[in-house]
Amino acid sequence: MKANKQKTLDRLARLEGQVRGVAGMVEADRYCMDILAQTAAIRSAILGVEKLILEHHAEHCVETAISSGDPEEQRAKFNELIGLLQKASR
């Protein structure tokens, strides 16, 4: 994560601010559609963070397993990716 660490942390900080903003909107009894627009933006931002982390995992962890030639390590990283994709598709 070293290469994308700051980028990921920046996005997470923005997400934290967005979530606090939505809580404030709920507290202020803002219009439901405005709140839902913000929750959709949060969902999209989370997907962006997941994409960054998944790209890093594929480019570094999976690539390392493939080049290692170790079938057990390759299978383990493959299974991790499949498990993550299954969770993400729910």
N, CA, C and O atoms as CSV, one atom per row, in Angstrom:
chain,resi,resn,atom,element,x,y,z
A,1,MET,N,N,0.813,-1.207,0.000
A,1,MET,CA,C,0.000,0.000,0.000
A,1,MET,C,C,0.852,1.265,0.000
A,1,MET,O,O,0.307,2.365,-0.096
A,2,LYS,N,N,2.157,1.140,0.103
A,2,LYS,CA,C,2.996,2.322,0.263
A,2,LYS,C,C,2.759,3.359,-0.832
A,2,LYS,O,O,2.662,4.551,-0.539
A,3,ALA,N,N,2.665,2.925,-2.082
A,3,ALA,CA,C,2.526,3.868,-3.199
A,3,ALA,C,C,1.206,4.623,-3.137
A,3,ALA,O,O,1.166,5.819,-3.425
A,4,ASN,N,N,0.146,3.957,-2.774
A,4,ASN,CA,C,-1.183,4.576,-2.751
A,4,ASN,C,C,-1.673,4.887,-1.345
A,4,ASN,O,O,-2.833,5.254,-1.155
A,5,LYS,N,N,-0.805,4.743,-0.372
A,5,LYS,CA,C,-1.227,4.909,1.016
A,5,LYS,C,C,-1.818,6.292,1.263
A,5,LYS,O,O,-2.919,6.398,1.802
A,6,GLN,N,N,-1.114,7.351,0.883
A,6,GLN,CA,C,-1.608,8.696,1.147
A,6,GLN,C,C,-2.880,8.979,0.361
A,6,GLN,O,O,-3.808,9.608,0.868
A,7,LYS,N,N,-2.913,8.511,-0.875
A,7,LYS,CA,C,-4.114,8.700,-1.694
A,7,LYS,C,C,-5.313,8.015,-1.039
A,7,LYS,O,O,-6.408,8.576,-0.994
A,8,THR,N,N,-5.104,6.813,-0.537
A,8,THR,CA,C,-6.172,6.068,0.125
A,8,THR,C,C,-6.602,6.762,1.409
A,8,THR,O,O,-7.796,6.885,1.684
A,9,LEU,N,N,-5.630,7.214,2.194
A,9,LEU,CA,C,-5.949,7.911,3.447
A,9,LEU,C,C,-6.700,9.218,3.180
A,9,LEU,O,O,-7.616,9.569,3.923
A,10,ASP,N,N,-6.316,9.932,2.128
A,10,ASP,CA,C,-7.014,11.170,1.775
A,10,ASP,C,C,-8.469,10.893,1.420
A,10,ASP,O,O,-9.373,11.608,1.850
A,11,ARG,N,N,-8.680,9.856,0.637
A,11,ARG,CA,C,-10.049,9.501,0.264
A,11,ARG,C,C,-10.867,9.088,1.479
A,11,ARG,O,O,-12.039,9.445,1.596
A,12,LEU,N,N,-10.248,8.338,2.377
A,12,LEU,CA,C,-10.956,7.922,3.585
A,12,LEU,C,C,-11.298,9.121,4.471
A,12,LEU,O,O,-12.362,9.151,5.090
A,13,ALA,N,N,-10.410,10.099,4.534
A,13,ALA,CA,C,-10.693,11.307,5.319
A,13,ALA,C,C,-11.876,12.066,4.710
A,13,ALA,O,O,-12.728,12.578,5.436
A,14,ARG,N,N,-11.925,12.137,3.380
A,14,ARG,CA,C,-13.061,12.787,2.729
A,14,ARG,C,C,-14.350,12.031,3.016
A,14,ARG,O,O,-15.394,12.633,3.264
A,15,LEU,N,N,-14.265,10.708,2.980
A,15,LEU,CA,C,-15.438,9.885,3.294
A,15,LEU,C,C,-15.924,10.142,4.711
A,15,LEU,O,O,-17.125,10.258,4.958
A,16,GLU,N,N,-14.987,10.230,5.630
A,16,GLU,CA,C,-15.345,10.496,7.025
A,16,GLU,C,C,-16.104,11.818,7.122
A,16,GLU,O,O,-17.099,11.916,7.840
A,17,GLY,N,N,-15.639,12.816,6.408
A,17,GLY,CA,C,-16.314,14.105,6.392
A,17,GLY,C,C,-17.699,14.021,5.770
A,17,GLY,O,O,-18.647,14.641,6.252
A,18,GLN,N,N,-17.805,13.246,4.693
A,18,GLN,CA,C,-19.110,13.077,4.052
A,18,GLN,C,C,-20.104,12.412,4.989
A,18,GLN,O,O,-21.264,12.817,5.061
A,19,VAL,N,N,-19.650,11.392,5.704
A,19,VAL,CA,C,-20.549,10.684,6.635
A,19,VAL,C,C,-20.988,11.627,7.745
A,19,VAL,O,O,-22.158,11.633,8.125
A,20,ARG,N,N,-20.062,12.424,8.270
A,20,ARG,CA,C,-20.440,13.403,9.298
A,20,ARG,C,C,-21.441,14.407,8.734
A,20,ARG,O,O,-22.371,14.825,9.425
A,21,GLY,N,N,-21.244,14.788,7.479
A,21,GLY,CA,C,-22.171,15.712,6.841
A,21,GLY,C,C,-23.565,15.136,6.719
A,21,GLY,O,O,-24.553,15.839,6.936
A,22,VAL,N,N,-23.652,13.871,6.374
A,22,VAL,CA,C,-24.963,13.217,6.270
A,22,VAL,C,C,-25.624,13.141,7.641
A,22,VAL,O,O,-26.830,13.358,7.765
A,23,ALA,N,N,-24.845,12.838,8.657
A,23,ALA,CA,C,-25.412,12.812,10.016
A,23,ALA,C,C,-25.976,14.179,10.371
A,23,ALA,O,O,-27.048,14.276,10.968
A,24,GLY,N,N,-25.263,15.229,10.010
A,24,GLY,CA,C,-25.758,16.573,10.254
A,24,GLY,C,C,-27.033,16.866,9.482
A,24,GLY,O,O,-27.931,17.538,9.989
A,25,MET,N,N,-27.114,16.362,8.257
A,25,MET,CA,C,-28.318,16.545,7.450
A,25,MET,C,C,-29.516,15.858,8.098
A,25,MET,O,O,-30.621,16.400,8.117
A,26,VAL,N,N,-29.285,14.661,8.627
A,26,VAL,CA,C,-30.369,13.936,9.300
A,26,VAL,C,C,-30.798,14.703,10.548
A,26,VAL,O,O,-31.990,14.872,10.809
A,27,GLU,N,N,-29.805,15.166,11.319
A,27,GLU,CA,C,-30.104,15.953,12.524
A,27,GLU,C,C,-30.930,17.189,12.188
A,27,GLU,O,O,-31.817,17.578,12.949
A,28,ALA,N,N,-30.633,17.805,11.042
A,28,ALA,CA,C,-31.301,19.046,10.649
A,28,ALA,C,C,-32.615,18.795,9.894
A,28,ALA,O,O,-33.251,19.727,9.400
A,29,ASP,N,N,-33.004,17.516,9.817
A,29,ASP,CA,C,-34.238,17.147,9.118
A,29,ASP,C,C,-34.252,17.637,7.668
A,29,ASP,O,O,-35.259,18.158,7.187
A,30,ARG,N,N,-33.127,17.462,6.984
A,30,ARG,CA,C,-33.038,17.861,5.587
A,30,ARG,C,C,-33.894,16.954,4.718
A,30,ARG,O,O,-34.284,15.864,5.135
A,31,TYR,N,N,-34.176,17.403,3.537
A,31,TYR,CA,C,-35.009,16.682,2.570
A,31,TYR,C,C,-34.388,15.312,2.272
A,31,TYR,O,O,-33.187,15.206,2.025
A,32,CYS,N,N,-35.214,14.278,2.298
A,32,CYS,CA,C,-34.753,12.891,2.130
A,32,CYS,C,C,-33.940,12.693,0.852
A,32,CYS,O,O,-32.920,12.004,0.863
A,33,MET,N,N,-34.387,13.292,-0.236
A,33,MET,CA,C,-33.688,13.098,-1.503
A,33,MET,C,C,-32.281,13.696,-1.464
A,33,MET,O,O,-31.365,13.163,-2.091
A,34,ASP,N,N,-32.105,14.797,-0.735
A,34,ASP,CA,C,-30.773,15.387,-0.578
A,34,ASP,C,C,-29.854,14.451,0.202
A,34,ASP,O,O,-28.681,14.287,-0.132
A,35,ILE,N,N,-30.412,13.843,1.246
A,35,ILE,CA,C,-29.635,12.893,2.052
A,35,ILE,C,C,-29.269,11.677,1.209
A,35,ILE,O,O,-28.130,11.211,1.243
A,36,LEU,N,N,-30.233,11.169,0.457
A,36,LEU,CA,C,-29.968,10.000,-0.385
A,36,LEU,C,C,-28.929,10.293,-1.464
A,36,LEU,O,O,-28.141,9.416,-1.821
A,37,ALA,N,N,-28.922,11.499,-1.975
A,37,ALA,CA,C,-27.900,11.879,-2.958
A,37,ALA,C,C,-26.512,11.807,-2.317
A,37,ALA,O,O,-25.549,11.375,-2.952
A,38,GLN,N,N,-26.420,12.226,-1.080
A,38,GLN,CA,C,-25.134,12.182,-0.387
A,38,GLN,C,C,-24.716,10.752,-0.046
A,38,GLN,O,O,-23.534,10.420,-0.126
A,39,THR,N,N,-25.675,9.905,0.334
A,39,THR,CA,C,-25.318,8.512,0.620
A,39,THR,C,C,-24.874,7.806,-0.657
A,39,THR,O,O,-24.006,6.934,-0.603
A,40,ALA,N,N,-25.451,8.165,-1.804
A,40,ALA,CA,C,-25.003,7.587,-3.079
A,40,ALA,C,C,-23.573,8.022,-3.374
A,40,ALA,O,O,-22.776,7.232,-3.880
A,41,ALA,N,N,-23.245,9.270,-3.062
A,41,ALA,CA,C,-21.880,9.762,-3.266
A,41,ALA,C,C,-20.904,9.022,-2.354
A,41,ALA,O,O,-19.787,8.707,-2.763
A,42,ILE,N,N,-21.322,8.746,-1.131
A,42,ILE,CA,C,-20.479,8.000,-0.192
A,42,ILE,C,C,-20.228,6.591,-0.716
A,42,ILE,O,O,-19.100,6.099,-0.687
A,43,ARG,N,N,-21.296,5.943,-1.199
A,43,ARG,CA,C,-21.168,4.596,-1.743
A,43,ARG,C,C,-20.162,4.579,-2.898
A,43,ARG,O,O,-19.320,3.684,-2.983
A,44,SER,N,N,-20.253,5.550,-3.764
A,44,SER,CA,C,-19.346,5.652,-4.897
A,44,SER,C,C,-17.905,5.868,-4.434
A,44,SER,O,O,-16.974,5.278,-4.983
A,45,ALA,N,N,-17.730,6.707,-3.432
A,45,ALA,CA,C,-16.392,6.976,-2.901
A,45,ALA,C,C,-15.790,5.733,-2.259
A,45,ALA,O,O,-14.592,5.483,-2.393
A,46,ILE,N,N,-16.605,4.963,-1.571
A,46,ILE,CA,C,-16.119,3.718,-0.967
A,46,ILE,C,C,-15.658,2.748,-2.051
A,46,ILE,O,O,-14.625,2.092,-1.914
A,47,LEU,N,N,-16.428,2.665,-3.122
A,47,LEU,CA,C,-16.025,1.802,-4.239
A,47,LEU,C,C,-14.689,2.248,-4.816
A,47,LEU,O,O,-13.879,1.414,-5.222
A,48,GLY,N,N,-14.453,3.555,-4.856
A,48,GLY,CA,C,-13.167,4.062,-5.333
A,48,GLY,C,C,-12.017,3.631,-4.441
A,48,GLY,O,O,-10.948,3.269,-4.932
A,49,VAL,N,N,-12.232,3.668,-3.129
A,49,VAL,CA,C,-11.203,3.216,-2.185
A,49,VAL,C,C,-10.959,1.718,-2.363
A,49,VAL,O,O,-9.812,1.270,-2.389
A,50,GLU,N,N,-12.032,0.952,-2.483
A,50,GLU,CA,C,-11.889,-0.485,-2.693
A,50,GLU,C,C,-11.108,-0.772,-3.968
A,50,GLU,O,O,-10.277,-1.679,-3.999
A,51,LYS,N,N,-11.370,-0.006,-5.013
A,51,LYS,CA,C,-10.672,-0.195,-6.281
A,51,LYS,C,C,-9.173,0.054,-6.119
A,51,LYS,O,O,-8.361,-0.716,-6.632
A,52,LEU,N,N,-8.801,1.119,-5.414
A,52,LEU,CA,C,-7.387,1.404,-5.177
A,52,LEU,C,C,-6.701,0.250,-4.455
A,52,LEU,O,O,-5.608,-0.172,-4.832
A,53,ILE,N,N,-7.352,-0.250,-3.421
A,53,ILE,CA,C,-6.761,-1.321,-2.619
A,53,ILE,C,C,-6.697,-2.619,-3.427
A,53,ILE,O,O,-5.706,-3.345,-3.355
A,54,LEU,N,N,-7.741,-2.911,-4.187
A,54,LEU,CA,C,-7.757,-4.112,-5.016
A,54,LEU,C,C,-6.679,-4.047,-6.092
A,54,LEU,O,O,-5.999,-5.040,-6.351
A,55,GLU,N,N,-6.521,-2.885,-6.717
A,55,GLU,CA,C,-5.465,-2.723,-7.726
A,55,GLU,C,C,-4.098,-2.976,-7.112
A,55,GLU,O,O,-3.258,-3.661,-7.696
A,56,HIS,N,N,-3.886,-2.416,-5.928
A,56,HIS,CA,C,-2.605,-2.633,-5.247
A,56,HIS,C,C,-2.395,-4.122,-4.964
A,56,HIS,O,O,-1.309,-4.657,-5.189
A,57,HIS,N,N,-3.425,-4.772,-4.478
A,57,HIS,CA,C,-3.314,-6.196,-4.157
A,57,HIS,C,C,-2.969,-7.006,-5.415
A,57,HIS,O,O,-2.105,-7.882,-5.379
A,58,ALA,N,N,-3.641,-6.709,-6.503
A,58,ALA,CA,C,-3.394,-7.438,-7.747
A,58,ALA,C,C,-2.002,-7.140,-8.288
A,58,ALA,O,O,-1.302,-8.051,-8.730
A,59,GLU,N,N,-1.596,-5.880,-8.258
A,59,GLU,CA,C,-0.311,-5.488,-8.829
A,59,GLU,C,C,0.883,-5.937,-7.997
A,59,GLU,O,O,1.976,-6.125,-8.531
A,60,HIS,N,N,0.684,-6.106,-6.706
A,60,HIS,CA,C,1.817,-6.437,-5.851
A,60,HIS,C,C,1.708,-7.825,-5.237
A,60,HIS,O,O,2.564,-8.677,-5.477
A,61,CYS,N,N,0.686,-8.057,-4.467
A,61,CYS,CA,C,0.569,-9.319,-3.738
A,61,CYS,C,C,0.348,-10.496,-4.685
A,61,CYS,O,O,1.028,-11.518,-4.579
A,62,VAL,N,N,-0.595,-10.355,-5.606
A,62,VAL,CA,C,-0.885,-11.451,-6.531
A,62,VAL,C,C,0.282,-11.644,-7.495
A,62,VAL,O,O,0.676,-12.773,-7.786
A,63,GLU,N,N,0.829,-10.539,-7.985
A,63,GLU,CA,C,1.973,-10.631,-8.900
A,63,GLU,C,C,3.158,-11.335,-8.232
A,63,GLU,O,O,3.833,-12.151,-8.860
A,64,THR,N,N,3.403,-11.021,-6.974
A,64,THR,CA,C,4.487,-11.669,-6.225
A,64,THR,C,C,4.227,-13.174,-6.103
A,64,THR,O,O,5.144,-13.981,-6.251
A,65,ALA,N,N,2.984,-13.540,-5.833
A,65,ALA,CA,C,2.635,-14.961,-5.717
A,65,ALA,C,C,2.830,-15.675,-7.045
A,65,ALA,O,O,3.333,-16.798,-7.081
A,66,ILE,N,N,2.440,-15.036,-8.125
A,66,ILE,CA,C,2.594,-15.659,-9.448
A,66,ILE,C,C,4.069,-15.865,-9.773
A,66,ILE,O,O,4.467,-16.939,-10.223
A,67,SER,N,N,4.875,-14.837,-9.545
A,67,SER,CA,C,6.300,-14.945,-9.885
A,67,SER,C,C,7.065,-15.853,-8.931
A,67,SER,O,O,8.175,-16.281,-9.249
A,68,SER,N,N,6.494,-16.154,-7.771
A,68,SER,CA,C,7.182,-17.023,-6.810
A,68,SER,C,C,7.270,-18.464,-7.306
A,68,SER,O,O,8.180,-19.206,-6.935
A,69,GLY,N,N,6.314,-18.849,-8.145
A,69,GLY,CA,C,6.283,-20.233,-8.617
A,69,GLY,C,C,5.750,-21.210,-7.588
A,69,GLY,O,O,5.707,-22.414,-7.840
A,70,ASP,N,N,5.345,-20.710,-6.438
A,70,ASP,CA,C,4.823,-21.559,-5.361
A,70,ASP,C,C,3.323,-21.762,-5.571
A,70,ASP,O,O,2.542,-20.828,-5.388
A,71,PRO,N,N,2.910,-22.983,-5.954
A,71,PRO,CA,C,1.491,-23.226,-6.224
A,71,PRO,C,C,0.569,-22.942,-5.032
A,71,PRO,O,O,-0.562,-22.496,-5.223
A,72,GLU,N,N,1.036,-23.192,-3.822
A,72,GLU,CA,C,0.209,-22.936,-2.640
A,72,GLU,C,C,-0.015,-21.440,-2.439
A,72,GLU,O,O,-1.127,-21.006,-2.138
A,73,GLU,N,N,1.040,-20.664,-2.606
A,73,GLU,CA,C,0.910,-19.212,-2.469
A,73,GLU,C,C,0.027,-18.651,-3.581
A,73,GLU,O,O,-0.798,-17.770,-3.338
A,74,GLN,N,N,0.199,-19.156,-4.786
A,74,GLN,CA,C,-0.626,-18.722,-5.921
A,74,GLN,C,C,-2.100,-19.023,-5.661
A,74,GLN,O,O,-2.962,-18.174,-5.886
A,75,ARG,N,N,-2.380,-20.218,-5.192
A,75,ARG,CA,C,-3.757,-20.621,-4.903
A,75,ARG,C,C,-4.335,-19.765,-3.790
A,75,ARG,O,O,-5.498,-19.367,-3.861
A,76,ALA,N,N,-3.542,-19.473,-2.759
A,76,ALA,CA,C,-4.020,-18.664,-1.637
A,76,ALA,C,C,-4.407,-17.259,-2.111
A,76,ALA,O,O,-5.470,-16.757,-1.746
A,77,LYS,N,N,-3.564,-16.628,-2.911
A,77,LYS,CA,C,-3.868,-15.281,-3.409
A,77,LYS,C,C,-5.063,-15.310,-4.357
A,77,LYS,O,O,-5.890,-14.398,-4.340
A,78,PHE,N,N,-5.158,-16.335,-5.170
A,78,PHE,CA,C,-6.302,-16.485,-6.061
A,78,PHE,C,C,-7.587,-16.609,-5.250
A,78,PHE,O,O,-8.584,-15.956,-5.556
A,79,ASN,N,N,-7.564,-17.437,-4.228
A,79,ASN,CA,C,-8.745,-17.626,-3.380
A,79,ASN,C,C,-9.126,-16.343,-2.647
A,79,ASN,O,O,-10.311,-16.067,-2.457
A,80,GLU,N,N,-8.123,-15.551,-2.232
A,80,GLU,CA,C,-8.409,-14.263,-1.610
A,80,GLU,C,C,-9.178,-13.358,-2.573
A,80,GLU,O,O,-10.172,-12.733,-2.202
A,81,LEU,N,N,-8.695,-13.301,-3.814
A,81,LEU,CA,C,-9.365,-12.456,-4.810
A,81,LEU,C,C,-10.785,-12.921,-5.078
A,81,LEU,O,O,-11.702,-12.103,-5.153
A,82,ILE,N,N,-10.976,-14.207,-5.220
A,82,ILE,CA,C,-12.317,-14.747,-5.470
A,82,ILE,C,C,-13.238,-14.429,-4.294
A,82,ILE,O,O,-14.376,-14.007,-4.498
A,83,GLY,N,N,-12.763,-14.624,-3.079
A,83,GLY,CA,C,-13.567,-14.322,-1.896
A,83,GLY,C,C,-13.951,-12.857,-1.832
A,83,GLY,O,O,-15.090,-12.526,-1.502
A,84,LEU,N,N,-13.017,-11.979,-2.144
A,84,LEU,CA,C,-13.304,-10.552,-2.131
A,84,LEU,C,C,-14.328,-10.187,-3.199
A,84,LEU,O,O,-15.254,-9.421,-2.936
A,85,LEU,N,N,-14.168,-10.722,-4.382
A,85,LEU,CA,C,-15.098,-10.432,-5.458
A,85,LEU,C,C,-16.499,-10.961,-5.137
A,85,LEU,O,O,-17.498,-10.328,-5.480
A,86,GLN,N,N,-16.569,-12.112,-4.481
A,86,GLN,CA,C,-17.873,-12.644,-4.088
A,86,GLN,C,C,-18.551,-11.740,-3.064
A,86,GLN,O,O,-19.756,-11.502,-3.145
A,87,LYS,N,N,-17.789,-11.240,-2.110
A,87,LYS,CA,C,-18.349,-10.333,-1.105
A,87,LYS,C,C,-18.800,-9.030,-1.755
A,87,LYS,O,O,-19.852,-8.491,-1.413
A,88,ALA,N,N,-18.008,-8.532,-2.684
A,88,ALA,CA,C,-18.311,-7.251,-3.326
A,88,ALA,C,C,-19.538,-7.338,-4.218
A,88,ALA,O,O,-20.210,-6.332,-4.448
A,89,SER,N,N,-19.836,-8.516,-4.717
A,89,SER,CA,C,-20.962,-8.647,-5.646
A,89,SER,C,C,-22.299,-8.889,-4.938
A,89,SER,O,O,-23.336,-8.990,-5.593
A,90,ARG,N,N,-22.280,-8.979,-3.637
A,90,ARG,CA,C,-23.525,-9.213,-2.881
A,90,ARG,C,C,-24.336,-7.956,-2.756
A,90,ARG,O,O,-25.409,-7.972,-2.153
